[in-house]
């Protein structure tokens, strides 16, 4: 009887396994059906939203010809929402960003591009007061000199973000601006391409910035930042000019800080006032600024920079210290000036976004009010870090490290 029982058990086990496979296959099929149904519902809702926005755009004066050109066949782009929702695990150290942004390849390519378009670049420098190397540097940082400005349809990206993104009102306004650009005749809807987030062309203008700052540099009556390098350079220079660029002034200089320097200072002061505190240029004389700030992006163990109005103008283009410093130093390198002299604290392990959120929650809990725990090292968080460092008798440079986070954890152990 035992062989028979074993056979029965084996058959039963096989049946159970087969049934389990069928259940799993059925569940997978249902999941796929649910996903397809959800996509169909989402697409139907998107089309309904798009019809409503189309009527709104018409009420704002957009022509029916432009609306047909822009919206007929326009698709919802799931990839745009994936990218909008993506947050990298690690907060990238500034030195890693600069390694890429100001690489030897990018410097050499920038010099070649400047030589290739020298007459145009110098014309725009004369017209707007912005140095040719800075114009080319922004071109390099924004799209690697036009080799990578994105192939997303700007209209599809902005419509998707306006319907389903994190900043819907902002995307809605940019979508309407994009329609006005097409309506004016600067670019066809099909040719309006750029990044997934709606930034367009060689130097990545969002539509509202295009409306405000784009310039016809070649005199053909159109503002074409996709195909006309004179338009690209004129528009970029005009943006910086309107942002407060001061002709003849440098962006700033790398500096040496004296022993015992108060790193907690965040105010802007004149160069004369900084000089009285013992701040010195690493090369040459300290630039003569009426209003200058110290930028110490990696704390007391990294380089320090005294920056003026032109650095602030670059920040208007993209409000990130790492970006502005990359543009400034790439421009210097293209022009043959020296790079950053002092080394970066590369031994410091980067904080993850979870680490920064934990830091923010800990600072709040310890009484250093820094606002919400969003995982971003903004000015409030840096000030909280400075206050915490000062209470620990550390240099209050606002630079958060893994060691500092561990000291904060110990407060609550």
C-alpha distance (Angstrom), angle and dihedral (degrees) to the residues before:
residue distance angle dihedral
X1 . . .
X2 3.79 . .
X3 3.81 95.1 .
X4 3.81 88.6 50.8
X5 3.82 91.8 49.4
X6 3.78 89.9 48.4
X7 3.79 90.4 51.2
X8 3.82 91.2 48.7
X9 3.81 90.0 48.6
X10 3.79 91.5 48.9
X11 3.80 92.1 50.2
X12 3.79 90.8 47.0
X13 3.78 91.4 49.8
X14 3.78 90.1 50.4
X15 3.78 90.9 50.2
X16 3.79 91.2 50.0
X17 3.82 90.8 49.6
X18 3.80 91.9 47.3
X19 3.80 90.2 48.7
X20 3.79 90.7 49.5
X21 3.80 90.2 52.1
X22 3.80 90.1 49.5
X23 3.81 91.1 49.6
X24 3.80 90.8 48.4
X25 3.80 91.6 47.9
X26 3.79 90.3 47.6
X27 3.80 91.8 49.8
X28 3.81 90.7 48.6
X29 3.79 90.5 49.8
X30 3.80 91.3 49.7
X31 3.80 90.1 49.1
X32 3.80 90.4 52.5
X33 3.80 91.1 46.5
X34 3.82 90.5 49.3
X35 3.81 90.3 49.2
X36 3.81 91.9 49.1
X37 3.80 90.5 47.0
X38 3.81 91.3 48.6
X39 3.82 90.1 49.2
X40 3.79 91.0 49.1
X41 3.81 91.2 49.0
X42 3.80 90.8 46.1
X43 3.81 90.9 48.7
X44 3.81 91.7 48.1
X45 3.80 90.9 49.2
X46 3.82 90.2 46.7
X47 3.79 90.9 53.1
X48 3.78 89.9 49.9
X49 3.81 90.4 50.0
X50 3.79 90.5 46.7
X51 3.81 91.3 52.6
X52 3.80 89.6 51.9
X53 3.81 92.3 48.0
X54 3.78 90.0 47.7
X55 3.80 90.0 57.1
X56 3.81 89.8 46.9
X57 3.82 91.6 50.5
X58 3.80 90.0 50.2
X59 3.81 89.0 53.1
X60 3.83 87.5 54.1
X61 3.79 91.7 57.5
X62 3.80 102.6 -94.7
X63 3.80 109.3 148.3
X64 3.79 122.5 -115.7
X65 3.81 89.7 -122.3
X66 3.81 90.8 57.9
X67 3.80 92.6 44.9
X68 3.79 91.3 52.1
X69 3.80 91.4 46.9
X70 3.79 92.0 47.9
X71 3.80 104.4 38.5
X72 3.81 108.1 29.1
X73 3.81 103.8 104.1
X74 3.81 94.3 0.0
X75 3.82 111.1 156.4
X76 3.78 137.0 -147.5
X77 3.83 107.0 -117.6
X78 3.80 114.0 -147.0
X79 3.81 90.1 -173.5
X80 3.79 90.0 63.4
X81 3.81 91.1 57.3
X82 3.81 90.7 46.8
X83 3.79 90.1 54.3
X84 3.81 92.1 43.4
X85 3.80 90.1 54.3
X86 3.81 95.6 44.3
X87 3.78 117.9 109.8
X88 3.81 117.8 179.1
X89 3.78 115.7 -124.6
X90 3.78 94.7 -130.3
X91 3.78 129.5 52.4
X92 3.80 99.6 -129.7
X93 3.82 113.7 -123.7
X94 3.78 113.5 -120.1
X95 3.81 93.1 -120.0
X96 3.82 91.2 58.5
X97 3.81 89.9 50.2
X98 3.81 91.3 49.8
X99 3.81 92.1 47.0
X100 3.80 87.4 64.5
X101 3.79 100.5 31.6
X102 3.81 94.6 50.2
X103 3.79 99.6 31.1
X104 3.79 121.3 150.3
X105 3.81 89.2 -109.7
X106 3.79 92.3 54.6
X107 3.80 91.4 46.1
X108 3.81 92.5 51.3
X109 3.81 92.2 45.1
X110 3.79 89.2 49.3
X111 3.78 91.8 53.7
X112 3.81 89.8 49.5
X113 3.81 91.9 49.2
X114 3.79 91.4 48.2
X115 3.80 90.9 50.6
X116 3.81 90.8 46.7
X117 3.81 93.5 51.2
X118 3.80 99.1 26.2
X119 3.80 97.2 129.8
X120 3.81 91.7 51.0
X121 3.80 93.6 44.8
X122 3.81 92.3 49.5
X123 3.80 91.0 46.8
X124 3.81 90.1 55.0
X125 3.80 91.2 44.7
X126 3.81 89.1 54.5
X127 3.80 92.4 44.6
X128 3.83 99.6 45.9
X129 3.80 104.5 18.8
X130 3.81 94.9 -121.7
X131 3.82 114.8 129.5
X132 3.80 116.0 -108.5
X133 3.81 92.1 -125.0
X134 3.81 91.7 56.3
X135 3.81 91.4 51.0
X136 3.79 89.8 51.0
X137 3.82 92.0 44.0
X138 3.80 92.2 57.2
X139 3.80 88.4 48.5
X140 3.80 88.5 52.7
X141 3.79 96.7 47.2
X142 3.79 95.2 43.1
X143 3.80 101.3 47.5
X144 3.81 108.6 -5.7
X145 3.81 88.4 -102.8
X146 3.78 94.4 -46.9
X147 3.80 97.5 -49.8
X148 3.80 93.3 109.5
X149 3.79 116.1 24.1
X150 3.79 92.8 131.9
X151 3.78 136.6 -100.2
X152 3.79 99.4 -129.1
X153 3.78 116.5 123.1
X154 3.79 103.2 -110.7
X155 3.79 90.7 -146.0
X156 3.81 93.4 51.2
X157 3.79 92.2 46.3
X158 3.80 94.7 48.9
X159 3.81 94.3 42.3
X160 3.81 90.4 50.9
X161 3.80 91.7 48.1
X162 3.80 92.3 45.1
X163 3.79 89.7 52.8
X164 3.81 100.9 38.5
X165 3.82 111.9 3.1
X166 3.79 134.5 110.1
X167 3.85 94.1 -106.0
X168 3.78 103.0 37.5
X169 3.80 98.6 161.2
X170 3.80 91.2 51.6
X171 3.82 92.4 48.9
X172 3.81 90.6 46.7
X173 3.81 90.4 56.3
X174 3.81 91.9 46.6
X175 3.81 91.2 49.3
X176 3.79 90.9 54.6
X177 3.81 89.6 48.1
X178 3.82 89.7 51.5
X179 3.81 89.6 53.7
X180 3.81 90.8 51.3
X181 3.81 89.8 52.6
X182 3.80 91.2 53.1
X183 3.81 91.1 43.7
X184 3.79 90.1 54.4
X185 3.79 91.1 54.0
X186 3.81 101.1 -116.5
X187 3.82 93.6 125.3
X188 3.81 139.4 -2.2
X189 3.80 118.6 -111.1
X190 3.80 91.8 -117.2
X191 3.81 92.3 53.6
X192 3.81 95.3 46.5
X193 3.80 98.8 103.9
X194 3.77 137.8 149.8
X195 3.78 143.3 116.1
X196 3.80 126.2 -13.9
X197 3.82 88.6 -103.7
X198 3.81 95.3 57.8
X199 3.82 100.6 -98.6
X200 3.79 109.1 141.6
X201 3.75 142.2 -148.3
X202 3.79 134.9 -15.8
X203 3.79 96.3 -31.2
X204 3.81 97.9 30.0
X205 3.79 105.7 -118.0
X206 3.77 116.8 -179.6
X207 3.82 110.3 -134.5
X208 3.82 95.7 -100.7
X209 3.83 90.3 51.4
X210 3.80 89.3 48.3
X211 3.80 89.8 54.4
X212 3.79 92.1 48.6
X213 3.81 102.3 39.8
X214 3.82 113.4 13.5
X215 3.81 113.1 117.1
X216 3.80 134.4 -164.8
X217 3.78 99.2 -120.5
X218 3.80 99.9 171.7
X219 3.81 98.2 46.2
X220 3.79 98.6 -119.6
X221 3.80 93.5 124.6
X222 3.80 95.1 -109.1
X223 3.80 133.1 92.7
X224 3.79 103.6 -133.9
X225 3.82 114.8 174.9
X226 3.82 89.8 165.9
X227 3.78 101.7 59.5
X228 3.82 111.0 8.0
X229 3.82 116.4 76.0
X230 3.84 91.8 -167.2
X231 3.82 88.1 56.0
X232 3.82 90.7 46.3
X233 3.80 93.4 51.2
X234 3.80 95.1 41.7
X235 3.80 92.0 49.0
X236 3.80 93.6 48.0
X237 3.79 93.0 47.7
X238 3.80 91.8 46.4
X239 3.81 90.6 51.5
X240 3.81 91.6 54.7
X241 3.80 92.0 42.6
X242 3.79 91.0 53.4
X243 3.83 89.3 45.5
X244 3.80 89.7 62.4
X245 3.80 105.9 -88.8
X246 3.81 110.2 175.1
X247 3.79 112.4 -143.9
X248 3.78 115.1 -127.6
X249 3.80 96.2 17.5
X250 3.80 124.4 110.2
X251 3.79 120.3 -125.1
X252 3.80 89.6 -118.2
X253 3.77 142.1 -75.6
X254 3.77 140.8 -104.5
X255 3.79 108.8 -104.7
X256 3.79 143.2 -165.9
X257 3.79 116.9 -127.6
X258 3.81 122.1 -147.9
X259 3.79 126.8 -115.3
X260 3.80 111.1 -83.4
X261 3.78 93.4 21.1
X262 3.81 115.1 167.0
X263 3.79 102.9 -118.5
X264 3.79 91.8 -176.4
X265 3.82 91.3 77.6
X266 3.78 111.6 113.9
X267 3.83 100.2 162.2
X268 3.79 124.0 109.4
X269 3.80 114.0 -115.9
X270 3.79 136.7 173.7
X271 3.79 119.1 -90.5
X272 3.79 88.3 -111.9
X273 3.81 90.6 58.3
X274 3.81 92.2 48.2
X275 3.78 89.5 47.4
X276 3.80 90.4 54.3
X277 3.80 88.2 56.6
X278 3.79 89.9 56.5
X279 3.81 99.4 -99.9
X280 3.82 109.6 153.2
X281 3.79 134.1 -176.2
X282 3.79 113.9 -113.2
X283 3.80 88.8 -138.5
X284 3.78 125.9 27.7
X285 3.78 122.8 -29.1
X286 3.78 128.5 -23.0
X287 3.84 109.5 -97.4
X288 3.78 113.5 -104.0
X289 3.81 103.8 -114.7
X290 3.79 126.8 167.0
X291 3.79 89.5 -155.8
X292 3.79 121.7 19.6
X293 3.78 136.9 160.3
X294 3.77 131.7 -152.8
X295 3.79 114.4 -121.7
X296 3.79 115.0 -161.1
X297 3.81 102.9 170.2
X298 3.82 97.7 173.7
X299 3.78 100.4 33.3
X300 3.78 130.3 -112.5
X301 3.81 92.8 -36.3
X302 3.81 93.5 60.0
X303 3.79 138.6 58.7
X304 3.81 122.4 -61.2
X305 3.80 127.3 -148.9
X306 3.79 134.1 -165.0
X307 3.81 106.4 -146.3
X308 3.76 133.3 -171.6
X309 3.79 141.0 -170.5
X310 3.79 95.4 -55.2
X311 3.79 92.2 57.4
X312 3.80 87.4 52.1
X313 3.82 88.9 51.0
X314 3.81 89.8 56.1
X315 3.81 88.7 49.5
X316 3.80 87.8 57.7
X317 3.79 87.0 61.9
X318 3.81 91.3 51.5
X319 3.79 119.6 -3.3
X320 3.79 98.6 -138.8
X321 3.80 124.6 106.8
X322 3.80 91.3 -143.2
X323 3.82 90.6 54.8
X324 3.80 95.2 47.6
X325 3.79 92.0 46.9
X326 3.81 90.5 48.6
X327 3.81 92.0 52.7
X328 3.80 91.7 45.8
X329 3.79 95.3 48.7
X330 3.81 94.8 41.1
X331 3.79 87.9 52.9
X332 3.80 90.1 49.7
X333 3.79 91.3 49.8
X334 3.81 93.9 47.8
X335 3.81 88.1 52.2
X336 3.82 91.3 48.9
X337 3.79 97.6 -107.8
X338 3.79 121.7 140.1
X339 3.77 125.0 -87.6
X340 3.79 131.6 -127.9
X341 3.80 109.4 -48.0
X342 3.77 105.3 -164.9
X343 3.79 119.0 69.9
X344 3.78 126.0 -115.2
X345 3.84 123.3 -118.3
X346 3.80 91.7 -107.7
X347 3.79 91.9 164.2
X348 3.81 89.7 71.8
X349 3.79 112.1 103.5
X350 3.82 110.5 -131.4
X351 3.79 121.1 -112.8
X352 3.77 116.9 -116.8
X353 3.78 120.1 -133.7
X354 3.79 87.7 -105.5
X355 3.81 88.2 53.6
X356 3.80 91.6 52.0
X357 3.81 90.9 48.4
X358 3.80 89.7 49.9
X359 3.80 89.1 48.5
X360 3.80 91.1 51.1
X361 3.80 93.1 48.0
X362 3.80 90.7 47.3
X363 3.79 93.1 49.2
X364 3.79 90.6 50.2
X365 3.79 91.0 47.9
X366 3.81 90.6 49.8
X367 3.80 91.4 52.7
X368 3.81 99.4 -100.0
X369 3.79 97.0 123.3
X370 3.82 108.4 -146.3
X371 3.81 101.4 156.5
X372 3.79 126.3 -123.1
X373 3.81 123.8 3.6
X374 3.81 98.1 -116.4
X375 3.80 98.7 147.1
X376 3.82 92.7 -116.2
X377 3.81 122.2 119.5
X378 3.79 97.2 -133.8
X379 3.82 128.4 162.1
X380 3.81 94.1 -85.5
X381 3.79 92.1 53.1
X382 3.80 91.9 46.6
X383 3.79 90.4 51.3
X384 3.79 90.3 50.2
X385 3.80 88.9 50.8
X386 3.81 90.1 51.1
X387 3.78 91.7 51.7
X388 3.80 91.6 48.2
X389 3.82 91.2 47.9
X390 3.78 91.2 49.9
X391 3.81 91.2 52.8
X392 3.81 88.7 52.0
X393 3.84 91.1 50.2
X394 3.81 89.7 -114.4
X395 3.81 126.4 135.5
X396 3.84 103.1 -81.0
X397 3.81 96.0 -135.8
X398 3.82 96.5 137.3
X399 3.81 92.6 -124.4
X400 3.80 111.3 136.6
X401 3.80 118.3 -147.5
X402 3.78 135.8 177.5
X403 3.82 88.0 -105.2
X404 3.79 91.9 55.2
X405 3.80 91.0 48.5
X406 3.80 89.7 52.3
X407 3.82 90.5 51.9
X408 3.79 88.8 52.4
X409 3.80 90.7 50.3
X410 3.79 90.0 53.3
X411 3.79 89.0 60.0
X412 3.80 88.7 70.5
X413 3.82 102.4 34.5
